[in-house]
Amino acid sequence: MSCWNPLQSLLSSMKQACEILTRDPEGGAARIPFETFSFLYSYLASIDGEISETEIKAFLHEIEEQAEKHSGMVLIRHF
């Protein structure tokens, strides 16, 4: 029996969102602006209800630091 992991499920959803919303060519890095990533992640995490506000903010802070190194863009490999 497998355990459901809300964070892994959310990250899988975020990967799909990046692949859908990117302007990179297919097979590319699937970059999206940090603002878009942050909005979607915060929204989906709040709906899920299993991830605390503190965890959300800490995760987004880490992602933002990575995005700043890439002209404000989040890459899938960042998470």
C-alpha positions in Angstrom: 0.0 0.0 0.0 1.5 3.4 -1.0 1.2 6.5 1.1 -0.2 9.6 -0.5 2.3 12.5 -0.2 0.6 15.9 -0.6 3.9 17.7 -1.4 4.8 15.2 -4.1 1.4 15.5 -5.6 1.6 19.2 -5.6 5.1 19.2 -7.1 3.8 16.9 -9.8 1.0 19.3 -10.6 3.5 22.2 -10.6 5.7 20.3 -13.1 2.7 19.9 -15.4 1.8 23.5 -15.0 5.3 24.6 -16.0 5.2 22.3 -19.1 1.8 23.8 -20.1 2.6 27.4 -19.4 6.1 27.7 -20.7 7.1 29.6 -23.8 10.1 27.3 -24.2 10.1 24.9 -27.2 8.9 21.4 -26.4 11.6 19.5 -24.7 13.1 22.7 -23.3 13.6 23.8 -19.7 9.9 24.5 -19.2 10.6 27.9 -17.5 7.9 30.1 -16.1 8.1 33.4 -14.3 8.5 33.2 -10.5 5.4 35.3 -10.0 3.3 32.8 -12.0 4.9 29.8 -10.2 4.4 31.5 -6.8 0.7 32.3 -7.5 -0.1 28.7 -8.7 1.8 27.0 -5.9 0.3 29.1 -3.2 -3.2 28.6 -4.6 -2.9 24.8 -5.0 -1.2 24.4 -1.6 -3.9 26.4 0.2 -6.6 24.2 -1.5 -4.8 21.0 -0.4 -4.7 22.1 3.2 -2.0 19.6 4.2 0.9 22.1 3.8 1.3 24.8 6.4 1.7 28.5 5.5 5.2 28.4 7.0 6.2 25.5 4.7 4.7 27.3 1.7 6.6 30.5 2.4 9.9 28.6 3.0 9.6 26.6 -0.2 8.8 29.7 -2.3 11.7 31.6 -0.7 14.1 28.8 -1.9 12.5 28.7 -5.3 12.8 32.5 -5.6 16.5 32.4 -4.8 17.0 29.9 -7.6 14.8 31.9 -10.0 16.8 35.1 -9.4 19.9 33.3 -10.8 17.8 32.6 -14.0 16.4 36.1 -14.8 13.4 35.5 -12.5 12.4 32.2 -14.2 11.6 29.0 -12.4 12.9 25.8 -14.0 11.5 22.4 -13.1 14.9 21.3 -11.8 14.6 24.0 -9.1 12.0 21.8 -7.3 
